Amino acid sequence: MTEIRRALADQLAHTAEGGAWHGPSVRETLVGVTAADAVRHPIRGAHSIWELVLHLSGAYDLVLRRIEGDASPLTPAEDWPVLLEPTDANWQRAIDRYHAVNARMREAILRFPIERLFEPIVENPPYSAFTQFVGLTQHDLFHAGQIMLLKRALKESAPPLDPGA
C-alpha cells in the first residue's frame, strides 16, 4: 500500500469519524441531532440536516460507481433523495448508511491502482481519481459546516424553556 492512498483514506476517516485538525467531523456534527431536528428547515431555502446526510451518501455512491467504470451522473433523486418518514429508526439508518458508504470508499481507495491515481477514473468527467477522492473530503467538510450552522439555527429557533415546567 502506498503512503498516498493511506493518507487519502485517512483524511476521509477523519472527515467522517473525527480527530481532524479542522474541527468537527460529520459524525461529531450529528451528535444530539434527533429525527425531529434533522428534518426541520430552520434556515429558509436551505436543505435540512437529513437531506444533507443523504446527499453526502449520494456523492460517495457516485465516485464508487465511477471506480467500477460507470460514468452515469447522479439522478436528481440520487443526489437529493426524498426523505422517508421522519422516524428515529429511519434517521439512524440514514446516518449508518453515510458511515457505511464512507468506509466502502476508504477501502476502495486502499485497493485503487496507484498507477491510475492521477488519471481520470472515467472519460467524462475527466477528473483524476485523486481529485475525486480529495473532492469527497472537501464535500463532506463543506456540508459538515452547513450542518453546524443548521444546528445553531435550530437552537436559536427553539421555543424558550418554561422555567415553571
N, C-alpha and C positions, 0 to 999 in steps of 0.2 A: 504494500500500500504506500502510495506516495504521500508526502507531507502535505501537499496542496489539497488533495482530496480529503484528507483527515481534517485540515483546517476549515474547509468549506462545510463539511458535515458538522464540525464542532460549532461553527457560527450559527447554523440552523438550530442546533440543540439549544444554545444559549438564548437565541431569539424566542424559541417556543417554550423552553422549560425554566430558564433562569440562570443567574450567575453572570450576566453580561455586564460590561462596563457602562453601557449607555443608559441603563435604568431598567424598569420592569419588563419582563418577558410577557408574551401573550398570556401564558398561564397565570403569571402574577397579576396582570391587569384584570383577569376574570375572577379573582378571589372575591367572594362575597356577592357576586352578581347572581341574583335569582332569575328564574324564568320570567317572572313578572317584570323585573328590571330590564332584562335582556331584550324584551320585545317592545319596550317603550321607545318613543321618539322624542326625547327631551329638547332636541335642537331641530327646529323647523327645517325641513329639506335635507336633513342628514339621515343616513342609514341608522338602524338600531344596532346594538351590540350583537344581537343574534344574527342579523343579516351580515355583519362584518365577519363573524366567525365562519359562516357558511361560505362567504366569498373567499376567505383565506384558504379554505379547503379546496375550493374550485381551482385556485391558482396552482396548488400542488398537483391536482389531478391533471391539469393542462401540461405541466412540464413532465410529469411521469408518462403521460400519453406520448409526448414528443420523443422521449427516450426510446419508446417502443416503436418509433417510426411513423406515428400518426400525427400528421400536421394539421388536422382539423382544428379550427378555433373553438373556443368555448361558445356554446349557445347562450343566449341571454338567460335561459333557465338554469344553466350550469354556473354561470358567472354570479348571478344574484338569485339563488333558488327561492321559491315560495316557502314560507315558513310553515312548519307543521303546527298542530295545535300547541299552544304555549304551555306545556306541562313541564314540571321539573324533570321528568324522565326524558322527554324529547330534548330539552335543553342540555342535559348531561350527555345524551347521545351526540349532539352537535359538537360539544366540546371534545368528547372522546374521539370522534371522527377526525377532528382537526389534528389532535396529537398523534393518531394512528397514521394519517397520511404524511405528517411531518417525519415520523420515524421511518416510513417507507422511503421517503425521499432521501433521507440521510443514508440509508442502506444502499439505495441506487447510486448515490454519489460515490460511495466507497467502492462499488463494483464497476463504475464507469471507466471505460478505457482511457488511460491517461493521454495516449497519443491523439485522442479525439477531443480533449478538453477545450481546445481553442478553435475548434471547427464548429460550424452550425450543426445542431442536432438534426434538424430537418431543413429542407431547402427554403421554405418560406414559413415563418420569418427567418431571416438569415443570421440570427443571433447565435453566438457561440454557446456551448454548454456552460462554460464558466460564467458568462454574462447572465444566463438564465438562473443558474444556481445562486449567484450573488443577488440577482434580482428578487428571488424569493425571500431572502433575508431582508432586503430593503422594503419589500412589500409588507412583510409581517410587521416590521418596525413602524412603518407609516401608519398602519391600521391599529397597532397597539397604542400609538399616540392618540388616535381618534377615540379608541375605547376609553382611555383615561379622561379625555375631555367629556365624553358622554357620561361617564360615572360622576364627574364633577357636576355636570348639568342635572343629572338625576338627583343628586344630593341637594342641590340648590332649589329644585322644583318640588321636593318632597314637602308634604304638609308639616307644619311645625308640630312637635310633640306636645301633647296635652300634659302639662305638669300635674294635673289633678287626677290623671288616669292611673 
